[in-house]
Amino acid sequence: MRPENWHLTEDLDEFLSRAGEFLRSRPALHTVPLSVTDALRRRGLRIFSAEAPVFGVLDDGTVRATLLHTPPFPLHVTPLGPREADALAARLMDLDHPVPGISARRETAEAFAAAWQRRTGTAATVRQHQRLYRLGELAVPEPSPQGRARIAGSEDRELLIRWKAAFDADTGHGVGMDPAAWADARIADRGITLWETPDGTPVSCAGVTPPTAGQVRIAPVYTPAELRGRGYAGAATAEVSRAARAAGVTEVLLFTDLANPTSNGLYQRLGYRPVADFAVWGFGD
């Protein structure tokens, strides 16, 4: 596999024209590039930062893989073999493209990290091990906490801003979209469901991406620390999962941090089943 088989561009339409069919062919494994490119197409290329995103296609006559880089996040790459990962590292070095890290299937992330270290001498460390789940048969938690679910609206904007900032701090996602811009986008998409107590107090939330290629991804799920352990997150997640299925979505997906046994246990009890393991590596730290 030659480095020049990797074709990089800042043109989203060109990328989707070339790689769209490939991405739609495996919507579960390709949930991140599908949902992110959909957001970029609908809301603009610089929703995450002032720096333009970069898209890549590995094409030797057949599209074999894609790359998505929306700074300041790590590269996101679809599955690669070691030779393909090494060719990508060589191509990025040739273009002097900054590489803060990589997020990919565990084996792909390991292969690229090894190639990047070998070629650049840059230190590489694992930041997070993740698991991708898909919903099987939904099991609504019983007993459900008292209260009800409702879609977040403009009146919830300040709450969502605070909760997004707190979620980022809790998970280490301290970079990326401004919480206010995130809240505005999610409200516009009707993409956040709140669980509220009988007196109308919001106590938890679960988000969902807009449908793309028959899939959605549940994210984020957040409950303030003082309200955890009462079933609110499970109730909110079950409701957005039910609503997605009722809307005809084929694949309902979510990622978990494998270091968090509580969330992994919760989602499995709700009916989510493992699809694949991913890893996030950082370079240069």
N, C-alpha and C positions, 0 to 999 in steps of 0.2 A: 504494500500500500504506500503510495507516494504522497508527500505533503501537499503537492499541488492538486491532489484530488479533493482537498478541502477548499470549498469556495465560500468566501466570507463577503458579507454585504451589510450595508446599513439600510437597505431598501426592503421594507417589510412586505410589500406587494410581490417583489421579485422572489423573496424567500418563500412566501406562501404558495406562489405559483409553482415553485420547484419542489417544495417539500410538503405541501398541504395533504396530498393523498397519502404520503408515507405516515404523517402524524395521525391522520384519521384512521389508519389501518389498525392501530393498537391504542385505542383511546385511554385505556386504564394506565398503561405504562407511560403514555405520552401526555398525561393530564396537565403537567406543569407547562410545557410549551404551548399546548392547546389553549389553556386558560389565560396565560400571560400574553400570548400574541393576540388573543381576542380582546383583552383589555387595552393593549397598545393600539389596536385598530380602532376601537370605539372611543378612546379617551385621549389619544395622542401619544407620541413616541417618548415624551419626556415626563411621564407621570411618576417615575421613580427618582429621577435626578435630571440635572441639566445636561448630562452627558448622553449622547445618542446610544441606543442599544445596538448590538452587533449580532447578526444571525449567520449561521454557517450550515453548509450542506456537504456531507461526504458523498461524492457522486463519481463513480467510475463507469458510468453508463447506466447504473441503477442507484437510486438513493438508498444509502445504507445507514445513515445516521444524521443527526442534526445537532447544532450547537445554538444556544441562546445565552447572550450575556447582556443583562440589564444592570449596569453599574448602579449602586456599589455592591450588588450581590455577587456571589460566586458564579462561575460559568455553570450552566445546566446542560448536560450532554446526554443524549440517548445512548443505549448500550453499545459498547465498543469492545473489540478484542484488543490484546496488547499491542499488536502492530498498528492498528488503527489509532489507538491512543497515542502511540509514539509519533505517528505521522502528524496528528493534531498538535502535539507539543512542538514539533519542528516547525509547523506552519505558523503557529502563534509567535514563536521566537523570530522567524523570518520577518514577520510583520511588526515586530516590537509591540505586540498587543499586551497590555497589562493583565495579569492573571492573579486576582486576589485569592482564588480558591476554586474548588469544583464541588458540585452537587450532582450525584448520579447514582445509578445502581452500584451497590457496594463494590463489585468486582471492577467495574469501569472506573470508579473513583480511585481505587487502589492502583490500577494500571496507569492512569494518567498521572497520579501523584508521583509514582515511581519514575515515570518518563520525565516529568518536569524537574524533579530533583536531580536526576542523572544529567540532564542537559543544561541546567542552570545553576546547580549547586544550592538552590534555595531550600530552606527548611520547610517541611510539610508536617502538619499535625491534624489529627482527626478532631473535628469540632463536635460532631453529633452523628450518632447512628439512628436511622429512622426506619420505620416499617410502613409500607403502603398497604392499606386495607380496602376491600370492597364490601359493600353491603350484600349479604345473602338474604335470609328471611328476617325481617325486622322484628325484634322482640321488645315491645314497649315495656319499660321498667315498671314493676309492681312492688309495693304500692307507689304510685306517682305522688310527688309532693303536691301539696295544695297550691292552687294558682292556675294560671293559664298562659298560653303562648300568644304572642302577637308580633306582627311585623313592625320593626322600628321605623319611625317617621322623623320628620324634621324637628319635632319637639324633643327628640332624644339625642340631638346632635352633640350637645356638650357632654352628655353621659358617655356616648360612644367615643368621643375624643379622649376622655379620661381613661376609659377602659382599654382602648387601643394602646395608649402610652404605657399603661400598667402591664398589659400583656407582653409588649415588646421588652419591657424591663425584666419581667419574670422569665422569659424564654431566651433572652439574649439577642432578640431581633431588634437591636437598637439602631438599625439603619434602614433606609428605604423610604416608602411613601410617608409624607407628613400625616400625622394622625387626623388633622382637620380635613385634608384632601381625601384621605381614606374614608372618613365618616361620610363626607358628601357623596362620594362615589357609591358607597354601599347603600346609603339611603335612596339614591336615585335608582339603583338596581333592585330595590326591595330585597337586599341580600343579607339582612341581619334579622334574626328572630330573637326576641327577648322572652325570657320566662319571668313572669311577675307574680308576686304573692296576691292573695285575695284582696288586699287593700290597694293594689295597683303599683306596688314598689318593684322595680326591676331588680332581679337578683342574679341573673346569668344571661349569657347570649351565645348564640351559635350562628356562624355565617356560612354562606354557600356561594360559590361562584356561579355566574350565569351558565346555562347549558351550552356546551360546545361539543360537536361530534357525538352527541348522545351521552355525555358524561358531565358530572358536576363534582366539585370537591368541597367537602365541609371544612371550613377554616375562616376565622379562628373560633375556638370554643373557650370562653372565659367566664370565670366566677371570681369575684373578689375574695381574697384570702379568708376574711372573717366569715364568709358565707359558705365555704366549701364543706363537703361531707354531708350535705342534706339532700342530694339527689337532683339539684337544680340543673347541673350541666347535662346529666343524662336525659332529663325531661326535654331540655332545649334541643339537644342533638337528635333525640328520637323524633321530635316534631319536624325539624328541617329534613330529616331523612324520609319521613312519611310523606311530606309535601313534595319532595323531589320525585319519589316513586309515583305519587298520584298525578304528577304533571307529565308522566311518561318517560322520565329519564331512565336510560338503560343501566348506566354505571354510576353508582353513588360511592364516592371514594373519600379517603382521608389519610393523612400522614400522622404518625405519632413519633415521639421521642422514645426510643427504646429504654432510655434511662429512667423513664417514668412508668412504673408498674401500675399506678392507679389509673392513668388514662388508657393504657393498653388493656387492662382488665375490663374497664367500663365499656369500651367499644366492642370488645368481643362478646360481652353479655348482651349488647344491643343487636348482635347479629353480624358484625363485621368480621371478615375473614382475611388472613394474610394473602397478599399478592406477591410482594418482593421487598427485599431489604435495600435501603439506600444509605449513603454516607455523605457527609459534608466535610471536606478538608479545607484548611486554610494554609496559605503559603506566606512565608516570610516573617512569621511571628517568632 
